[in-house]
Amino acid sequence: MKSLAAKNLKGKPLRTAVLVILSALLTFTVFGGTVIVESLDTGLASLENRLGADIMVVPYEAATQKKFEDMVLQGSTGYFYMDSSKLEMIKNTEGVKRVSPQFFLASTSSSCCSVAVQIIGFEPETDFTVTPWIKKSYGKDLEKLDVVVGNDLNAFVGDELSFYGVKCKVAAKLDKTGTGFDTAVFTTEETIKELIRSSLEKKMNDFKDIDPENSVSCIMIDVADGYTAEEVLNDINLHVKRVKAIQSAEMISGVSDSLSGVSGIIRILMTAIWVLGIVILLLAFTLSVNERRKEFAVLRVIGATRARLGRTVICEALIACLSGGAAGICLGILIILPFNDIIEQMLGLPFLLPDAVSIIKYVIIAVILSALSAVAASGTVAARISRIDTGVILRGDN
């Protein structure tokens, strides 16, 4: 039966090619769409883990700028500062469990990249957001002028990078997160203040009336048990002047809404294309059977049962659809995996590919759906074969 089905497919190369291409398109759509949606979900989860704080406090003026969220959530370049005295005031606020400052600085281009990068400094003694992430790639404490680079930067452990004329050593390269932080540089408070001093000496930055030595960019807050983030946030906004406290979850909600919208559109397109594809497959097999009525009648005369003819049609469909499905999956892997950074840039959302086990699972699901589609479309047509009147067809009356 398989031999007969294979010979039938070879005997009609144009029809076979159409079935294979259509199956490849359907499988590519399901596999590619599923991987993209899951990558967006994984990227959002990575972003949530990266923030790692219940509340973020920034200068009030910074919070009113559109670029602010891009800088905090996606690591885009820029900087803002507030007096470090705010840190002590916030630390003494009821409901605050722990706080840690961060320092932002946009660098000039360096040997690791063709554009400016965001440098993020943290205080090792108090930090609870960046350090756990760095520990996964680097188990030691960072020394002065040590930096840790994002996964997408063209820099590796042991390399030397220069920022504002200060030479820094790459101590570690972080795991990919699927966010803009993959192009950021992380270092300690001591190192980033050295970079700030150098940028001032070279007149490459203008901090106006702000003293960078006594300033912070952002204060990360972990809320104590028994308090809600909203309670602490309102207290800070009420009693600490010229700052803006923002819930991390509230910041992410905008990204989450955008992600839900994109994911929803992709799912709708996947469903529409799949339904349309099954309909086209059904029509293709129907036309094929109509063209081959005499062929089936001859096979019946020489002893083939109706059941065997039906199985032959289904076998042909499975061979064509599974071949196309394999091609569609290969196409999806060749497009999505190597070019995931470009996809991330096009979508403008956190994008992190699932692990290998999940991708294998999506491959299996796509293959099963391809096979089910072939059986569903060809099975309907195979049922029609059982109603063929051999005598009428061979007499040429139909």
Secondary structure as UniProt FT lines:
FT   HELIX           2..11
FT   HELIX           13..51
FT   STRAND          55..59
FT   HELIX           60..63
FT   HELIX           66..74
FT   STRAND          82..83
FT   HELIX           85..91
FT   TURN            94..95
FT   STRAND          96..106
FT   TURN            111..112
FT   STRAND          118..122
FT   TURN            124..126
FT   HELIX           131..135
FT   TURN            136..137
FT   TURN            144..145
FT   STRAND          146..149
FT   TURN            151..152
FT   TURN            157..158
FT   STRAND          160..163
FT   TURN            164..165
FT   STRAND          166..173
FT   HELIX           180..183
FT   STRAND          185..188
FT   HELIX           189..201
FT   TURN            202..203
FT   TURN            208..209
FT   HELIX           212..214
FT   STRAND          215..216
FT   STRAND          218..223
FT   TURN            225..226
FT   HELIX           229..239
FT   TURN            241..242
FT   STRAND          243..247
FT   HELIX           248..291
FT   HELIX           293..301
FT   TURN            302..303
FT   HELIX           306..336
FT   TURN            337..339
FT   HELIX           340..347
FT   HELIX           356..385
FT   TURN            386..387
FT   HELIX           390..394
FT   TURN            395..396
//
